[in-house]
């Protein structure tokens, strides 16, 4: 089925049928109605792949997220979608669930689909693969962490500073036995938060930091962590916790409150990370490190469109040119949990 057959049935030109899909405001209401009736009668579906081959431009952007259960992923995705739709394009989102195999599989799929560009919150080092794809005309931006090479564009948050802000605040509150609650220590974002925390601990005599691993960064994992901490002998557990995200911190607060043997913040101060919507409304409002995820998503999309334009204009080869590295600074938000 072709546009010409639709045009013949609707008694219009093929250009009018094309405008129906892409520039409908150029057509009168009567013309749009005739074209719509012809499309329904013929069961016509426009072939975007063929249009991409003709014009050399795909209307699709790919986004690969590594943590679909995170409370911040929808905020990032919504900001990207808003920017993409404003360009008259479409966003395809994939979740690799932390799997290297799924991450590579989606990169391959998006390349096969000839998307115009890819935003990826990478689990592993995919930058050599992205460089190869750029040479084949597909732009890319690494999101959520800074690129390891200057030739790869990225948008990230300074998680080292975030870890420093959280633990410095706890030390200033007089806390000396600090626990860092997290999972997925192989993720650079988590590793940087820990390194930032350690930089403060190592600079203040008498302060210790205990790494407390949990299976996942969820409310349930935080609740279970609180139960385990409440069962320790008095004076042997931490007097403050820095949690790798707000979901863990909220779970800890609810677990401590439910158990009743410890009090927040009197016996245990708690700091989260991200400042999600529920941070201020939990049973004890949560002190947290605010990270600008919506701004990061918007910046990643804007930077990707710049990269697409650079490739279209015959821009530099990725292993030669320095690409932009956008880094946002987090900020501490103090509430009742400390």
The 8 nearest C-alpha neighbors of each residue, nearest first, counted from 0:
[[1, 43, 4, 2, 41, 44, 5, 42],
 [2, 0, 3, 4, 5, 43, 45, 44],
 [1, 3, 5, 4, 13, 6, 16, 0],
 [4, 2, 6, 1, 5, 13, 7, 12],
 [5, 3, 7, 6, 1, 2, 8, 0],
 [4, 6, 2, 8, 3, 7, 37, 9],
 [5, 7, 3, 11, 9, 13, 4, 12],
 [8, 6, 10, 4, 5, 9, 3, 11],
 [7, 9, 5, 10, 6, 37, 4, 11],
 [8, 10, 6, 34, 33, 7, 11, 37],
 [11, 9, 7, 8, 6, 12, 33, 5],
 [12, 10, 6, 9, 15, 7, 13, 16],
 [11, 13, 14, 15, 6, 16, 10, 7],
 [14, 12, 16, 6, 15, 3, 2, 17],
 [15, 13, 17, 12, 16, 18, 11, 6],
 [16, 14, 18, 12, 17, 13, 19, 11],
 [15, 17, 19, 13, 18, 14, 6, 2],
 [18, 16, 14, 15, 19, 20, 21, 13],
 [19, 17, 22, 15, 21, 20, 16, 23],
 [18, 20, 23, 16, 17, 21, 22, 15],
 [21, 19, 18, 17, 22, 23, 16, 45],
 [20, 22, 18, 19, 23, 17, 87, 16],
 [23, 21, 18, 24, 19, 25, 20, 17],
 [24, 22, 19, 25, 18, 26, 21, 20],
 [23, 25, 26, 22, 27, 19, 18, 21],
 [26, 24, 23, 22, 27, 18, 19, 15],
 [27, 25, 24, 23, 30, 31, 28, 19],
 [26, 28, 30, 29, 31, 25, 24, 23],
 [27, 29, 31, 30, 32, 26, 33, 24],
 [30, 28, 32, 27, 31, 33, 26, 34],
 [29, 31, 33, 27, 32, 28, 26, 34],
 [32, 30, 28, 34, 29, 33, 35, 26],
 [31, 33, 35, 29, 30, 34, 36, 28],
 [34, 32, 30, 36, 9, 35, 31, 37],
 [33, 35, 37, 31, 9, 36, 32, 38],
 [34, 36, 32, 38, 37, 33, 31, 39],
 [37, 35, 33, 39, 34, 38, 40, 32],
 [38, 36, 40, 34, 35, 39, 9, 5],
 [39, 37, 35, 43, 41, 36, 40, 42],
 [38, 40, 42, 36, 37, 41, 35, 43],
 [39, 41, 37, 38, 42, 36, 43, 35],
 [42, 40, 38, 43, 39, 37, 5, 0],
 [43, 41, 39, 38, 40, 44, 0, 37],
 [42, 44, 38, 41, 0, 45, 39, 1],
 [43, 45, 46, 42, 38, 0, 1, 41],
 [46, 44, 47, 43, 2, 1, 20, 50],
 [45, 47, 48, 49, 44, 50, 51, 1],
 [48, 46, 50, 49, 51, 45, 57, 58],
 [47, 49, 51, 50, 46, 52, 57, 112],
 [48, 50, 52, 51, 47, 46, 53, 54],
 [51, 49, 47, 53, 48, 52, 54, 46],
 [50, 52, 48, 57, 55, 56, 54, 49],
 [53, 51, 49, 55, 50, 54, 48, 56],
 [54, 52, 50, 51, 55, 49, 56, 48],
 [53, 55, 51, 56, 52, 50, 57, 49],
 [54, 56, 51, 52, 53, 57, 50, 115],
 [57, 55, 51, 54, 58, 115, 52, 50],
 [56, 58, 51, 115, 59, 114, 113, 55],
 [57, 59, 88, 89, 56, 115, 60, 114],
 [60, 58, 89, 114, 57, 88, 90, 115],
 [61, 59, 90, 116, 114, 115, 117, 89],
 [60, 62, 117, 91, 90, 92, 118, 116],
 [63, 61, 92, 118, 119, 117, 91, 93],
 [62, 64, 119, 93, 94, 92, 120, 118],
 [65, 63, 94, 120, 66, 93, 119, 95],
 [66, 64, 97, 96, 95, 94, 120, 67],
 [65, 67, 68, 69, 96, 64, 97, 72],
 [68, 66, 69, 94, 72, 65, 64, 96],
 [69, 67, 66, 70, 72, 217, 71, 96],
 [70, 68, 71, 67, 72, 66, 73, 216],
 [69, 71, 72, 68, 73, 275, 246, 74],
 [70, 72, 74, 69, 73, 75, 292, 275],
 [71, 73, 75, 74, 69, 70, 76, 67],
 [74, 72, 76, 75, 71, 77, 70, 69],
 [75, 73, 77, 71, 72, 76, 293, 78],
 [74, 76, 296, 293, 72, 78, 73, 292],
 [75, 77, 73, 79, 78, 74, 80, 72],
 [76, 78, 80, 74, 79, 75, 73, 81],
 [77, 79, 297, 296, 81, 75, 76, 293],
 [80, 78, 76, 296, 82, 297, 81, 77],
 [81, 79, 77, 83, 82, 78, 84, 76],
 [82, 80, 78, 84, 79, 83, 77, 85],
 [81, 83, 85, 79, 80, 84, 300, 297],
 [82, 84, 80, 86, 85, 88, 81, 79],
 [85, 83, 87, 88, 86, 81, 82, 80],
 [84, 86, 82, 83, 87, 81, 88, 80],
 [87, 85, 84, 83, 88, 82, 89, 81],
 [86, 88, 84, 85, 83, 89, 58, 21],
 [89, 87, 58, 84, 86, 83, 59, 90],
 [88, 90, 59, 84, 58, 60, 83, 91],
 [91, 89, 60, 59, 61, 80, 92, 83],
 [90, 92, 61, 62, 60, 89, 93, 59],
 [93, 91, 62, 63, 61, 90, 94, 64],
 [92, 94, 63, 62, 64, 95, 91, 105],
 [95, 93, 64, 96, 65, 63, 67, 92],
 [94, 96, 101, 102, 65, 97, 98, 64],
 [97, 95, 65, 94, 98, 66, 67, 101],
 [96, 98, 65, 95, 122, 99, 66, 102],
 [99, 97, 101, 100, 96, 95, 102, 122],
 [98, 100, 102, 101, 103, 123, 97, 122],
 [99, 101, 103, 98, 102, 104, 95, 105],
 [102, 100, 104, 95, 98, 103, 99, 105],
 [101, 103, 99, 95, 105, 100, 104, 98],
 [104, 102, 106, 100, 101, 105, 107, 99],
 [103, 105, 101, 107, 102, 106, 100, 108],
 [106, 104, 108, 107, 102, 103, 109, 101],
 [107, 105, 103, 109, 108, 104, 110, 102],
 [106, 108, 110, 104, 105, 109, 111, 103],
 [109, 107, 105, 111, 110, 106, 104, 112],
 [110, 108, 112, 106, 111, 107, 114, 105],
 [109, 111, 113, 107, 112, 108, 106, 114],
 [112, 110, 108, 113, 109, 107, 114, 106],
 [111, 113, 109, 110, 114, 108, 48, 107],
 [114, 112, 110, 111, 109, 115, 57, 137],
 [115, 113, 59, 57, 116, 112, 60, 109],
 [114, 116, 57, 137, 60, 59, 113, 138],
 [117, 115, 138, 137, 60, 139, 114, 61],
 [116, 118, 139, 61, 62, 60, 119, 138],
 [119, 117, 62, 140, 139, 141, 61, 63],
 [118, 120, 63, 141, 121, 142, 62, 117],
 [121, 119, 142, 64, 143, 141, 65, 63],
 [120, 122, 119, 123, 65, 141, 125, 124],
 [123, 121, 97, 65, 99, 186, 120, 124],
 [124, 122, 121, 125, 99, 186, 102, 126],
 [125, 123, 126, 122, 121, 127, 147, 128],
 [124, 126, 128, 127, 123, 129, 121, 103],
 [125, 127, 129, 128, 124, 130, 151, 146],
 [128, 126, 130, 129, 125, 131, 124, 132],
 [127, 129, 131, 125, 126, 130, 132, 106],
 [130, 128, 126, 132, 131, 127, 133, 125],
 [131, 129, 133, 127, 132, 128, 317, 126],
 [130, 132, 128, 134, 129, 133, 127, 135],
 [133, 131, 129, 135, 134, 137, 130, 128],
 [134, 132, 137, 136, 130, 135, 138, 131],
 [133, 135, 131, 132, 136, 130, 316, 317],
 [136, 134, 132, 133, 137, 131, 130, 138],
 [135, 137, 133, 134, 310, 138, 132, 115],
 [138, 136, 133, 116, 132, 115, 135, 139],
 [139, 137, 116, 133, 307, 306, 117, 136],
 [140, 138, 117, 116, 118, 303, 129, 137],
 [139, 141, 118, 153, 152, 303, 142, 117],
 [142, 140, 153, 119, 118, 120, 154, 152],
 [141, 143, 120, 154, 144, 119, 153, 155],
 [144, 142, 155, 120, 154, 156, 141, 145],
 [145, 143, 155, 142, 146, 188, 156, 154],
 [144, 146, 155, 153, 154, 147, 324, 143],
 [145, 147, 148, 153, 151, 144, 141, 152],
 [146, 148, 145, 149, 151, 126, 124, 150],
 [149, 147, 150, 146, 151, 126, 321, 152],
 [148, 150, 321, 151, 322, 147, 146, 152],
 [149, 151, 321, 322, 317, 318, 148, 320],
 [152, 150, 149, 322, 148, 146, 153, 317],
 [153, 151, 322, 140, 323, 324, 141, 150],
 [154, 152, 141, 324, 140, 146, 145, 142],
 [155, 153, 325, 142, 299, 326, 324, 143],
 [154, 156, 143, 144, 326, 145, 142, 327],
 [155, 157, 327, 326, 158, 328, 143, 144],
 [158, 156, 159, 328, 160, 327, 326, 161],
 [157, 159, 161, 192, 160, 191, 156, 162],
 [160, 158, 195, 191, 192, 162, 161, 157],
 [159, 161, 163, 158, 162, 157, 195, 164],
 [160, 162, 158, 164, 159, 163, 329, 192],
 [163, 161, 192, 195, 196, 165, 159, 160],
 [162, 164, 195, 160, 196, 161, 166, 165],
 [165, 163, 161, 167, 162, 166, 160, 168],
 [166, 164, 162, 168, 163, 167, 161, 169],
 [165, 167, 169, 168, 163, 196, 164, 170],
 [166, 168, 170, 164, 169, 165, 163, 171],
 [167, 169, 171, 166, 165, 170, 164, 172],
 [168, 170, 166, 172, 171, 167, 174, 165],
 [171, 169, 174, 167, 173, 172, 168, 166],
 [170, 172, 168, 173, 169, 167, 174, 166],
 [171, 173, 169, 170, 174, 168, 337, 167],
 [174, 172, 170, 171, 175, 169, 168, 238],
 [175, 173, 170, 169, 172, 238, 176, 239],
 [174, 176, 206, 177, 207, 173, 170, 205],
 [177, 175, 237, 207, 238, 206, 174, 208],
 [176, 178, 208, 239, 237, 240, 175, 207],
 [177, 179, 209, 240, 208, 210, 237, 241],
 [178, 180, 210, 241, 211, 242, 240, 209],
 [181, 179, 242, 211, 212, 243, 178, 241],
 [182, 180, 243, 212, 213, 242, 179, 216],
 [181, 183, 213, 215, 184, 212, 214, 216],
 [184, 182, 185, 186, 181, 189, 215, 214],
 [183, 185, 186, 182, 190, 189, 181, 187],
 [184, 186, 183, 187, 190, 189, 182, 188],
 [187, 185, 184, 188, 189, 183, 190, 122],
 [186, 188, 190, 189, 191, 185, 144, 184],
 [187, 189, 191, 186, 190, 158, 144, 192],
 [190, 188, 192, 191, 186, 187, 184, 193],
 [189, 191, 187, 193, 188, 192, 184, 186],
 [190, 192, 159, 194, 188, 193, 189, 158],
 [193, 191, 162, 195, 159, 189, 158, 194],
 [192, 194, 196, 190, 191, 195, 197, 162],
 [195, 193, 191, 197, 196, 192, 190, 198],
 [196, 194, 162, 159, 163, 192, 198, 193],
 [195, 197, 162, 163, 193, 194, 198, 166],
 [198, 196, 200, 194, 199, 195, 201, 193],
 [197, 199, 195, 201, 196, 200, 194, 202],
 [200, 198, 202, 197, 201, 196, 163, 167],
 [201, 199, 197, 202, 203, 198, 206, 207],
 [200, 202, 198, 199, 203, 197, 204, 206],
 [201, 203, 199, 200, 198, 204, 197, 206],
 [202, 204, 200, 201, 206, 205, 199, 170],
 [205, 203, 206, 202, 201, 200, 207, 175],
 [204, 206, 203, 207, 175, 200, 176, 201],
 [207, 205, 175, 204, 200, 203, 176, 208],
 [208, 206, 176, 177, 175, 200, 205, 209],
 [207, 209, 177, 178, 176, 210, 200, 206],
 [208, 210, 178, 179, 211, 177, 207, 176],
 [209, 211, 179, 178, 212, 180, 208, 181],
 [210, 212, 180, 179, 209, 178, 181, 213],
 [213, 211, 181, 182, 180, 210, 214, 179],
 [212, 214, 182, 215, 181, 220, 211, 180],
 [215, 213, 182, 220, 212, 216, 183, 181],
 [216, 214, 182, 213, 217, 220, 181, 183],
 [215, 217, 247, 182, 181, 220, 246, 244],
 [216, 218, 246, 247, 220, 219, 215, 221],
 [217, 219, 250, 246, 247, 221, 220, 222],
 [220, 218, 222, 221, 217, 250, 223, 247],
 [221, 219, 223, 217, 222, 218, 224, 215],
 [222, 220, 250, 247, 251, 224, 218, 219],
 [221, 223, 250, 254, 251, 219, 225, 224],
 [224, 222, 226, 220, 225, 221, 219, 227],
 [223, 225, 221, 227, 222, 226, 220, 228],
 [226, 224, 251, 228, 222, 254, 227, 223],
 [225, 227, 223, 229, 224, 228, 254, 222],
 [228, 226, 224, 230, 225, 229, 223, 231],
 [227, 229, 225, 230, 231, 226, 224, 236],
 [230, 228, 226, 227, 231, 225, 260, 261],
 [231, 229, 228, 227, 226, 232, 260, 225],
 [232, 230, 228, 229, 236, 233, 235, 227],
 [231, 233, 235, 234, 230, 236, 229, 228],
 [234, 232, 235, 231, 236, 230, 229, 237],
 [233, 235, 236, 232, 237, 238, 231, 176],
 [236, 234, 233, 232, 231, 237, 176, 238],
 [235, 237, 234, 231, 228, 238, 233, 232],
 [238, 236, 176, 177, 239, 178, 235, 240],
 [237, 239, 267, 176, 266, 174, 177, 268],
 [240, 238, 268, 177, 267, 237, 269, 178],
 [241, 239, 178, 269, 177, 179, 242, 268],
 [240, 242, 270, 179, 178, 269, 271, 180],
 [243, 241, 180, 271, 244, 248, 179, 247],
 [242, 244, 181, 272, 180, 271, 241, 189],
 [245, 243, 272, 271, 242, 246, 247, 273],
 [244, 246, 271, 248, 272, 247, 249, 273],
 [245, 247, 218, 217, 249, 248, 244, 250],
 [248, 246, 221, 218, 250, 217, 245, 249],
 [247, 249, 245, 251, 271, 250, 246, 242],
 [250, 248, 252, 246, 251, 247, 245, 218],
 [249, 251, 218, 221, 222, 247, 253, 248],
 [252, 250, 221, 222, 225, 248, 254, 249],
 [253, 251, 249, 255, 254, 250, 256, 248],
 [254, 252, 256, 250, 251, 255, 257, 249],
 [253, 255, 222, 251, 257, 225, 252, 256],
 [256, 254, 252, 258, 257, 253, 225, 261],
 [255, 257, 253, 259, 254, 258, 252, 262],
 [256, 258, 254, 255, 259, 253, 252, 260],
 [259, 257, 255, 256, 260, 254, 226, 229],
 [258, 260, 256, 257, 261, 255, 262, 254],
 [261, 259, 258, 229, 262, 255, 256, 230],
 [262, 260, 259, 266, 255, 229, 263, 267],
 [261, 263, 266, 265, 264, 267, 256, 255],
 [264, 262, 267, 265, 268, 336, 266, 261],
 [263, 265, 268, 267, 336, 337, 266, 262],
 [266, 264, 263, 262, 267, 268, 261, 337],
 [267, 265, 262, 264, 261, 263, 238, 268],
 [266, 268, 238, 264, 239, 263, 265, 262],
 [267, 269, 264, 239, 337, 336, 263, 240],
 [270, 268, 240, 336, 239, 337, 241, 267],
 [271, 269, 241, 286, 287, 242, 240, 165],
 [272, 270, 287, 245, 242, 248, 244, 241],
 [271, 273, 244, 288, 287, 245, 243, 274],
 [274, 272, 289, 290, 288, 275, 244, 245],
 [275, 273, 289, 287, 278, 272, 288, 276],
 [274, 276, 278, 277, 273, 245, 70, 71],
 [275, 277, 278, 274, 279, 280, 70, 273],
 [278, 276, 280, 275, 279, 281, 274, 249],
 [279, 277, 285, 275, 280, 276, 274, 281],
 [278, 280, 284, 277, 285, 281, 276, 334],
 [281, 279, 277, 278, 284, 282, 283, 276],
 [280, 282, 284, 283, 279, 278, 277, 249],
 [281, 283, 284, 280, 253, 252, 256, 249],
 [282, 284, 281, 336, 335, 285, 252, 263],
 [285, 283, 279, 281, 335, 334, 280, 336],
 [286, 284, 336, 278, 334, 279, 287, 283],
 [285, 287, 334, 333, 270, 336, 332, 271],
 [288, 286, 271, 272, 270, 332, 274, 285],
 [287, 289, 331, 272, 273, 330, 332, 274],
 [290, 288, 274, 273, 330, 329, 331, 287],
 [289, 291, 329, 273, 292, 288, 274, 330],
 [292, 290, 294, 293, 295, 289, 329, 327],
 [291, 293, 295, 294, 75, 290, 296, 74],
 [292, 294, 75, 296, 295, 78, 74, 291],
 [295, 293, 297, 292, 291, 296, 298, 78],
 [294, 296, 292, 298, 293, 297, 299, 291],
 [297, 295, 75, 299, 79, 293, 78, 298],
 [296, 298, 294, 78, 300, 79, 299, 295],
 [297, 299, 301, 295, 300, 296, 302, 294],
 [300, 298, 296, 302, 297, 301, 154, 303],
 [299, 301, 303, 297, 298, 302, 79, 82],
 [302, 300, 298, 304, 303, 299, 297, 305],
 [301, 303, 305, 299, 300, 304, 298, 306],
 [304, 302, 306, 300, 305, 301, 140, 299],
 [303, 305, 307, 301, 306, 302, 308, 300],
 [306, 304, 302, 308, 303, 307, 309, 301],
 [305, 307, 303, 309, 304, 308, 138, 310],
 [308, 306, 304, 310, 138, 309, 305, 303],
 [307, 309, 311, 305, 306, 310, 312, 304],
 [310, 308, 314, 306, 312, 307, 311, 305],
 [309, 311, 314, 313, 307, 312, 308, 306],
 [312, 310, 308, 309, 313, 307, 314, 136],
 [311, 313, 309, 310, 314, 308, 307, 315],
 [312, 314, 310, 311, 309, 315, 308, 316],
 [315, 313, 309, 310, 312, 316, 311, 308],
 [316, 314, 320, 317, 319, 313, 310, 309],
 [315, 317, 319, 318, 320, 314, 134, 133],
 [318, 316, 150, 319, 320, 130, 315, 151],
 [317, 319, 150, 316, 320, 130, 321, 151],
 [320, 318, 317, 316, 150, 315, 321, 149],
 [321, 319, 150, 317, 315, 318, 322, 316],
 [320, 322, 150, 149, 319, 323, 151, 317],
 [321, 323, 152, 150, 151, 149, 320, 324],
 [324, 322, 152, 325, 153, 321, 151, 149],
 [325, 323, 153, 152, 154, 326, 322, 145],
 [324, 326, 154, 153, 323, 155, 327, 298],
 [327, 325, 155, 156, 154, 157, 324, 328],
 [328, 326, 156, 157, 155, 329, 325, 291],
 [327, 329, 157, 156, 326, 330, 160, 290],
 [330, 328, 290, 289, 161, 288, 327, 157],
 [329, 331, 289, 288, 332, 328, 290, 161],
 [330, 332, 288, 289, 287, 333, 164, 165],
 [331, 333, 287, 286, 288, 289, 330, 334],
 [334, 332, 286, 331, 287, 335, 337, 285],
 [335, 333, 286, 285, 284, 336, 337, 332],
 [334, 336, 284, 337, 283, 285, 286, 333],
 [337, 335, 285, 264, 269, 286, 268, 334],
 [336, 268, 264, 335, 269, 286, 334, 270]]
